[in-house]
Amino acid sequence: MIFIRFFHSLQKPKLEPGGSEEVFSVGIRPLRCPFLNGKPPSLKFRLRNIESFQGRTAGKQITMKKDSETENGLQRRLGLFPVLNIVIANMIGTGIFTTSGLLMQGLHIPMLMIGLWGAAGIIALCGALCYGELGAAFPRAGGEYVFLSELYHPILGFLSGWVSLVVGFSAPIAAASIGVSAYWIRAFPGLLTWVASVNVDPLFVRRAISMAVLIGFTLVHLRGLKTGARVQNVLTVAKILFIAGLIILGFTLGRGSLSHFHAPVDSAVVRPGWKTLGLSIMWILFAYSGWNAATYMGSEIKNPRRNLPRSLIFGTLIVMFLYMLLNLLYVYAVPAEAMKGVISIGGLAVGRLFGAGWERIFSFLIGMALFSSISAYIMLGPRVCFAMARDGCFFNLAGRVNPETHAPSGSILIQTGLAAVMIMTGTFDQILTYMGFALGIFPILAVFGVFKLRRIRPGKSMIPLFPLPPLVYGVSGVMILILAFMARPVESSIALAVVCTGIPAYALFMNMKKRRGQ
């Protein structure tokens, strides 16, 4: 009943038709807007989509742009289904197919690992509930960049955008591309044998595969949102069908064992401490990290006050359900000791369930399943630095939109360049820790911003069980970051250094903005 009431509150505002524009009639009493919970708009509230503001006296009108019109060169073309696909594709990525083996190396206990996946899913759902309200309040491209700029200060918004550019999207693209190469090498083990025989470094081959995938999807999204959305829809539906088929066949026809769930732990093995648990949840939250994906495309979503929150909630619930089933399948297929340290855990599980021949086939298919994640990251990430560039807080190149395809081509190329550098220089677990810590900082600030939003715009919150979800997400997020820093101080310090480099960068861009007279 709580979620029914929540989604009922997201119904499309009923506006009076007014020819080619949507019109609010204004009388002597203050204007009452459905998306402001029936309250008079606050003086601090700024309607960014208003083209003209008329009606200083009773009986006049306020004219607003229709959803289909452009905003800063971007167009509102995406309905609920493609946005939901983008959220799911961002979440079901490298993490679920690569993280469980690394987790078992430190946790040792299968049921503990599964429990942590469930706990992280609840934390992600709390974050999605809060972002649903924030996204409905600020339906513009940029995600945390917009939220923090509006609710706190532009410098916090800039730092979140800075981190999103370097860590939030470029690093996941690199990690997913590395994941593709890992699974394809597992699918074709003879490839490494052949390259070794011709004196070619196997690492070069892995990186070449990753780079080829990156460049291919960059070219797809340079063709525009329409082409990218079609490719994204096909890839995401195929990924969900593949995962569902793997789960069903694995439990019905696979050669697994329920004894793996209760395997005794060697007394010589040190049980995980709080630092290990914190680091493990941070890694798992990386696998859930796409739950906020729709907020980065607020300027391109039709009826964003309705479709944006729904995509976040539905997407997170669907992915949480699939993640739990996949991890149950991994444990059913592979003993804990055999899982430890294995990155391509999905391929190993299939090999145990169906045999080595099927392992190669499924490893190839899992690598292809990561395509939708790479595609979604390349679609979303550029919208952040595009929004920053349009505000004068980043290079002008990032704010360029191709007049024919309406794609933010400059931002796409910048992000691809950063991802390419990471592919050529980083290892998977380093990128994982680096991403997880840096990505955990600004969503916490954004979620706590819900309380400030309630003060600015008093009224009933859209979040069910408010204030519990923001408290659960914020408090648990802070604790996880502290424990992760204690467990991996070097990688965490690098992540903090990336954040700090944004401060002089902000000062530089603000100085450039003043010189341009913006």
N, C-alpha and C positions, 0 to 999 in steps of 0.2 A: 504493500500500500504506500510505503514511503516513496518508492521509485515511481509509482503511478502518479502520485501528486507532483513529484519533481518534474516529470516529463510533461504533465498537463500544464505546468507553469511556463513551459517553453513554447506554447502554441504561437503561431504567427500572429502578430498584432493585426487587428482588423482596422484597415485604413479606408477612408472614403475614396472611391475612384474619382480622379480629376483629370480626364483626358489622357495626356501622355505622361502626367506626373501623378504621384501619390500625394494627397492633400490632407492635412489636419485642419479642421475648423476650430477657430479660436474665439471664444466668447469673452465676457467680462471677467469671468473667473480664470485663475491660472491654468495654463495648458497642462493637461493630464495625459501622459504617454503610457501605453501598456507596458513597455519594456522598462519603465521606472517604477513598477509595482503600484501604479495608480497615484504616485506622489508628485507634487509639483517639482520640476527639475531644479536641482541645486545650482547655485551660482557658479560652483566649481566644475559643473558638468559641461563639457564642450562637445557639441554635436559636430563631428568631423565630416560627416557626409552631406551636410547642408550646403547646397549650391547658392541659394538665395534665401534671405531671411526677411519675410514681410510680416505685416500684421502687428504694428505697435499699438493698434487700437482694436476694439472689439469688432468681430465680423470679418477681419482680414485673414489671410491664410499664410501658412508656412509651406513652401514647396521644397520637396526633397528629391534627390536623384533616385531613380529606380535601381534595384540591385544589379540589373544587367549592365549598367553603364560603367565606364572605366574609372579607376581611382589611381592616379599617378601612372597611367599607362597600363595598369593591370586590369583584368576584367573578371567580373563575378560570373563564372561559368560552371562552378562545381556544386552539384547537389549533394544530398546526404550520402548516397551510395559511393561515389568516388572518394569523398572525404573519409568515410568509414574505411574504405580500402587503404587509403594512405596511412591512417592511424594503425591499422592492423599490420600493414607491410613494414612500417617503422619499428613496431614492437617485435614482430616475429622475424628476427634477423640472426646475426652471428651468435648472440648470447645463448639462445636455447640449444643450438647445435654444437656449441664449443665449450660452454662454461662448466657443465656438470662434472666433467672429468677433473678439471682444475679444483673444483670445490671439494670433491671427494678426497683429494690429496691432503687437505687440511682438516676435513671434518671426520672422515673415517666411518661415520655411521650413516647408512642410507636413509633411514627414517628422519634423521635430523636434517639432512639435506632437503628432503621433500617438504618438511615442515617450514624450513626457511624460504623455499619457493612460495609457499602459501602465504607466509607472513609478508614477504615483499610484495606479493600481489595485492594484499589488503592496503599496504602503504601506498602503492601506485593508484589504487582506486580512490583513496582519500584525496590524493593529489588531483586526479581527474575531476572529481566533484568540485573542487575549489577552482580549477582552471575553467570549468564549464561556466561558472559565474563570471570570472574575470574575462573570458573570451566573449561572452555576451555583452559585457559592459564596454569592452574595447575591441570591436570587431575589425581589426586592421592587421596588415601583414607585420610580422615581427616577433610575436610571442612574448617572452619575458622582457625583451627590449622595450616594447610598448608598455607593458604592465608596470615595470619598475620606473620607467621615465615618468609615467603619469602619477603613480602613487607615492613615489619617494623623491628622486632627483634624477635628472638626465645622466649624471655620471654613472649611477648604478645601472641604468638602462644600457649605456654604452658598454660597460664592463661585461654585462651579460651577453650582449651581442658579440663582443670581442671573443669571449669564451666560446659562444656558440659557433662562431666562424672557425676558430682554431681547433676546438675540442669537440663541440656538440655535434658537428656534422662531418668535418674533414676527417677526424679520427675514426668515427664509426664507418665511414666509407672505406678508409684504409683497412680497418679490421675486417670488414665484410669481404673486401677484395682478397685479403690474405686468407680468409676462411674458404673462399671459392677455390683458390689454388691448393689449399691443404686437402680438401675433399677430392679434387680432380686428380691430384697426385696419388691419392689412395685408390681412386678408381682405375688409374692407369699406372701401376707400379713399375712397369717396364720402361716407362719414359725416363725415369731417373737413371736406370741402368744404361740406357742408350746414350744419354747426354754425358754420363761419366766416361763411357767408352770413347767419346770424341773430345774429351778433355774440356767439357763445358761445366762450369760451376752449377750444381743443382740449385743453389740459392738464386742464381741469376734466372733460371727457368721459372721458379716459383714467383719471383717478382715480375717477370715478363707476363705471366698469365694474369696476375693481379692488375698490372697496368693496362693490358688489353681490355679487360672487363671495364675498368674505370673509363677509358677513352670511349668505348662503345656506347655506354649509357650517357656520357656527356654529350655525344653527338645527337642522341635521341632527344634529350631535353632542350637542346639548342633549337630544335624544330618547333618548339612552342608548347603551351599548356595542353592544347587539344590532343596532340600526338602523344605527349607524355602521359596524360591521364588515361588514354586508351591502352597504352602499353602497361601502365600500372594496374589497371583493372584486370587485364588478362593474367598478368604475373601473380597478383594477389589471390585471385580465385583459384588459379592452378596450385599455388602454394598451400592454401587451406585444404583443397581436395587431396593433395599429396599427403599432408600431415594426417588428415582424418583416415585416409586409406592405410597409412603406415601403422597407426594406432590400432585400427580394427584388425588388420591382418596379423599384427604382432601378437596381440593377446589371444586371437583365435587359432592361428596356425603356427605361430612361432614356438621355438624350442627353448623357452625360458623356464624359470623356477621361482616359485614363491618363497623358497628358502633364502633367497638373496636379501629379502627384506629384513630378516631376523638373523643375519649372519653374525656370529660372535666376533667381538673385537679383540685383537691380540692384546694381552695385558701389557706388553712392552710398548704399545703405541700410546703416545701422550694424547689424552683427550683434549679437544679444542677448548681454548680459553676465550675470554671475552673479546680480545683483539682479533682472533681468528674469525669469530662469529660476526663481528662488525665488518671485517674485510669481505667475508663471504656474502653478507647481505648487500653490500655495496656492489659487488660483482653481479649479483642477481638483479639488483635494481637497474644496472646497465642493460640487462636483457629486457626489462620492462620500459626502458627509457623513452620509447616512442609514444607513451600515453598522452603527451601534450602536443602531438604533431600538428593537429588541426589549427592550433592557435597561430602557427607561423604563416598560415595562408588565409588569414581573416579577410583580406582585401579581395580574395578570389572565390569566396564561398557565397552561394545564393542564400538569402535569409539567414545570415550568420547567427543571429540571436536564438534561433531555433536549431539549426543544423549543426552548428559548432559544438555546443554542449552534448547533444545526442551522440555525435560521432565519438567523442572522448569516452563517454560512459559505456556505450555499447561495445566499442573497440576494446577497452580495457577488460571488460567482463569476458568477452569471447577469448581473448588471448590468455587470460588467467586460467580459464578452463582447459585450453589446449596445452598450456605449459605444465599443468599438474599431471595431465594424462601422459605427456611425453616423458616426464621424469619418472613416473611410475613404470613406463615401458622400459626406460634405460636400466632401472634397477632390476626389473623382471628379467631382462636379457643378460646383464653383465654383473658378475660378482664385484663387490666393492674394491677388492684389491686390483682387479683387472681394469677398473675404471680410472684409477688414480693417474693424473697427469696427462690423460689422453685428450687432445684438443678435438679431433674428429670423432667425438663420442657417438654421434648418430650412425656413422658408418660402422663403427665397432659393434654397436648394438644390433644392427641389421645382419652383420656377419655371424654373430652368435645365434640369432633367431632363425636365419634361413640358409646360412652357408656362405662360403667365400665368394661364389659367383654372384649371388644377390647383393653381397656387400659392395662389390664394384658398381653394380647398376644403381643402387640406392645412394652410394657416395656421389656418383655423378649427378643424380637427381637432386640431392641435398645442396650440392654446389649451385645448381641452377635455381633452387628455391631461394638462395640468398640474393639472386638477381633483383627480386622485388624490393628488398631492403635497400640495396645500392641505388636503385632507381628512385625510391621514395626519398632517400637522403639527398640525392642530387636535385630532386624537385623542391624540397623544403628549405634546405640550408641557404641558398642564394636569396631567399625572401628576407632574411634577417639583415644581411649587409646591404641589400637593396634599400630597406627601410632606413638604415643608418645613413646611407649615402644621400637619400632624398631629404634627410634632416640636416645635412651638412656635416655629419659626423664620420664620414668615411670618404675614400677616394671617389672622385666623380665617375670613374670607370664602372664602379659597382652599381651606380644608379642608372646606367644606360639600359633601355628597353629596345629590343629589335622592333622596328615599326611594322614589320610584316608578320612576325610570329608572336609578338607581344611577350617574348621571353626575356627575363633579366640576364642577358647574355654575358655582360661584364662580370656579374656576381658568380655566375656558373663557372666561368673560366678561372676566376680567383680561387674558388673553393676546390676545383679540380687540381690546380697547381699545388695547393697545400696538401691535399690527400696523396698526391704523387710523391711528395717529399717524404711523408710518413711511411708510405709503402717501401720506399728505398732505404729507409734508415732505422725503422723500429721493429721490435719483436711483438708477438701477439699479447703476451701477458703484461708487458710494459705499457702498451697502448691501452689495455683494458683497465689497469689501475689508474693510469693517467686520466682517462676519460671519466671513470666513475667518480673520482674525487672532485674534479673540476665541475662536472655536471650537477653535483649534488648541492652546490652552494646557492645558486641564484633561484632555483625553484622553491627553496625554503623561504627566501625573502618574499617571493611572489605570493606564496600561499599565505604567509602571515599578513600580506597586504590586503587579504579579504577583510580583515578586521577594520582596516582603515577605510576600505570601500564602504563598509556598512555605516561608518560615521559620516562619510561624505554624502552618501545616499541612504538615509535611514529608510527602513521598511523591512518587510519580511524577506529573509534570505532564501535564495533558490537552493541552497545546499541542505539536503536532508540531515537531520541530527546535528545541525549547527549548534555550537562550535566544535563538536567532536572531530570531524574530519580534518580541519586545518591543524588542530592541536596534535592529533595522531601523526600526521605527516611531518609537521614541523619539529616536534620533540624527537621523534625517532630519527629524522634526518640529521639533526645535530649530533645525536649520540653516535650514529653510524660513522659520520665524518671524523669524530674524535677517535673512535676505535680504529678506523682505517688508517689514520695518520700515525697512530702508535704502532700499527703492524707494518706499514710500508712508508716510513718517513721520507725516503728519497723521492719516490714517485709522487707522493702527496705534496712535497715541497716544490717539485717542478710544476705541478698543477697550480699551486698558489703563486708561483713566480709568473706564470702565464697571465693570471688575473692581474697581478701588480703591474705587468708591462702595459696593461691597458690604461693606466693612469697618465703617464706621460703621453701616450698616444692620444688620449682624449684632449689633453691640453694642446697638443699639436693641431688636431683637427679643429678645435674651437678657434684657435688663432687663425688658421686658414679660412675658416668660415667668416670671421670678422673682416679679414682682408678682402674677401669677396663681397662684403656688404650684405650678407644674408641675414 
